């Protein structure tokens, strides 16, 4: 499975020392050996798509990226709670002195865009690392990010309707075999019926699909999906944030779609922690 960016116990083994957790284009299709499900996109058009990085923990390769994130207010970035866990970082997040949000950098091998130090990390107090429910952390960065934050899809939003086209974004594994992207990618998926993920993930050591807190997305025939290194990245439908990459099994398989943190269930947590004014406290 893949919490962390596709799983932990079957999790840490999936996080390369200089790459860590990830997501996006799909693995090669067995029928024709063509990579399916993803394409390169620009952060200029999607300024809310950001990378979470630490060179101290993950090396200089690809700017130290290990997870994704999404801007929802000038100084507020959302990511997956498991991205800032000891299991992923190797130490408590408070010991990571160079935790950074990278914005406006399409190619992680470049120095474009900006790197903003993370000043606060607030993990959803109701996060359950056993089931993966409530997999959300709210980050406050040092100063305001450029561009508009992505609005959250609220309860009852049409964006959650099964069959709705969506896209998932990240700099993660584009092959399912450790081929990490340096350039931002997007994969087209569809919101799936909860029953599909309930049957795929009825409960195990990897997690349990819980519709109240999770969203199921993928492709009935397999293909587009998130993968290692994409955890915490945005799932977007109808111009709104419907989910964050959380967990699942494999990358792009038809019978094991991706599982995302349902943002409508996280509205209270986000609103309590959101920082919209540049003069807000930077206290750690």
N, C-alpha and C positions, 0 to 999 in steps of 0.2 A: 504494500500500500504506500501511501505517500504523504502523511502530514508533514511537516517540515517542507516539504517540497517533494514530497511524495513519500515518505514515511520515515519513521525513525528507526526502529530496530531494523527494519528494513528501511531505515531512514538515514542514519548517520553514514551507512555504507554508500549511500547515493549522493553524498555531498563531497565533491572533490575538494581538496585542501584549498585551492585558489578559486573555486567557483561557487560552491554551496548550492542550496535549494533552487529550483527553476521550473519554467513552463512553456510554452507556446507552440510553434509549428508542430505538426504531427510526424509520426514515424513513417518510414517508407511503406507504401502500400504493397502487400505481398503479391498482389496480382500483376502489377506492372513496374514495381521497383521505383516508383516516382514519389518523391517527398510531397506530402499533401498537407493541407490545413493551415499554412501560414504564409505571410509575406512581410517584407520590410515596410515599415511606416516611419513617419517623422514625428519627433517630439514637438516640432514647431506647430504642427496641426493638433497635437494632443499634449499640451503643456502640463496637463494634470498627471500624466504617466511618469513616475519617477522610480529611481533605483535606490535600494538601501545598501550601503557599503561600509566595509571596514577593512582597510589594508592591513592593519595589525593582525586581524583574525584570519583573513582570506588572501593576503598577498596583493601585489600590484597588478596582477593580470586582470584585465577588464575592470580597472579602477577599484577592485576589491568588492565588486557586486556579489550579493548572496541572496537577495530577495527583491521583490517589487513593492511598490506602494502607489498611493493615489492621493493627490492634493484635493482637499474639500474646503479649505479656507486658506488665506494667505500664509499662515504659519502652522497649519494643521495638516498632517499626513496620516493616512490610515494604512495599516499593514496587518499581516496575520500575527496573532499572539505567539504562535510557535516560532516565528522568525526571530523573536527576541528572547527565546528561552535558552536556558543553560545547555539543553540538548543540542541546539544548533550552534550557539556561540562558543561553547566549551567552558564559559565562565558566566557569572552573573552579568546581566546587561550593564549594571552599574560600573563594572570593571572595564568596559569597552570604552576607552577614552576618545576614540576617533570614529564613533558611530555617526554616519553622515548620510544625508539625503542628496542624491545627485539629480538635478533637474536640467532639462534643455540640452542633454547630451545624447545624441542619437547613437554615436559610436563610443563605446566605453574605453576604447584604446586611445581616444583623443583627450584633449583638455578643454573642450568646448563646454558651454553651459555654466552651471554654478554648483558648487558643493557647499551645502549648508549643514553645520554641526547640529546634532539633535540635542536639545536642552532638557527635554522631559520625555519619559516613556511611561505611558499609563496602560497597563494591561487590563482588559475587561475583567472585573472582579468575578464574573460568573463564568469565565472560560473553564471548560472541562476538558482537560488534556486526554482523558480516557475516551470520551465519545467524540471529541473535537468540536463540540457545540460552543458557540460564542467565540470563535477563533478570531479575535480582534485586538489590536493594540493601537493606541492613539499617540502619535508623536508630535511634539512641538519643536519646530526648528528655530534657529537663532534669529532669523529675520524673515520678512515677508517674501514669498515666492511670486514671480511674475505670472500673469495670466489668471484666468478664471478657475476657481475650484469646480470640480465636477459635482453636480447636485445628486443627492441620494434619492433613490426610488423608495417611496413610502408604501405602507401597507395598502393593498388594493390596487396598486399601480398596474396598468396594462402591461408594463414591461415584464412582469412576472408570469404572464400568460404562456402556457406551454405552446411551443411552436414559434415564439417570438425570436427573430434573428438577433444575435448578440455577437460581441467580439471580446476576446480576452487578450491582454497585452503583457509583454515581458521580454526579458533578455535571457531567458533560460534555454534549456536543452531543446534544439530544433529537430532532433533525430530520435530521441528516446534512448540514445546510446552514449550520452556524455558529450554531444557536439554543441557546446554552449555558444550562444550568439553574442556578438559584440555590438550588433545593431538592433534597435528596438523592432520587435516583430508583433504581428497581430494574427490571431487565428479566428476564423468564423465558426461559430457554433450556434446552437439553438437551445432555448430554455426547454427542458424536458419535464414530463410529468413526474411528480414526486415518487410515484409507484415504481418507476424505472430504477431509481437509486435505492429505494427501500428494498427492492429485490436483489440488487447488486451488493448492497452493504447492510445486511440485516443485523449485524453486530458481531464484532470479533475484537481481537487485541488491537486492530488498526483503527477502529472507530465504529460508530453507528450512525446511519443516516437519519437525521431528525428534521422533518419538514419545517417545523416552527423556527428553526435556527439555521437551516441550510437550503441552498438552491442547487438543483441538478442541471447540468448543461453539457452538451456534447453534440454528437451527430449519430443518427440512428445506424449509419453504416460504418461508423468509426471515422477517424481522420483528424479534424481540428480538435485541439485539446491543449491544456496547460501541461507543463512537465517540470522536471527538476529545475530549480532556480527561479521559477515564476511565482512561488508562494507570496501571498500578500498583494499581488498585482490585481488590477481592476477587471471585472466582468461588466461590460457596458451594453445596455439595450435602450433603444429609444432616447439616446442622449443622456441617460441617467445611470448612476452606479447601482447595480443590482446585487453585486457580490464581490468578494475577495477570494482569490485562489487559496484553497485551504488543504484539501487532501483528495485521495482517490487511489486507484490501482493502475499501474502502467501508464502509458501515454498514447492516447488516440485509439484505444481499443473500443469496439462497438458495445461490448457487454459490461464495460466498467467506465462509465462517464465521469467527468470531473465533478467534484463537490466544492461548493463555494459558500462562504459565510453570507447568510441572507441579511442584506443591509437594513431592510425594514424592521428587523428584529433588534437591530443595534442602534436605532435612532436615538434612544435616550442616552446611551453611553456616549455616543458621538457628540450630542448636543451639550452634555455636561462638561466635556473636555475640549470642545472646539475653541481655538484661539483665532479671533478674526482681527484683532487690533495689533499693530506693530509694537505698541508700547507695553504689551502684556508682559507679565513676569517671565524671566528666563531662569528662574531658580530650578535646580535639578531635583 
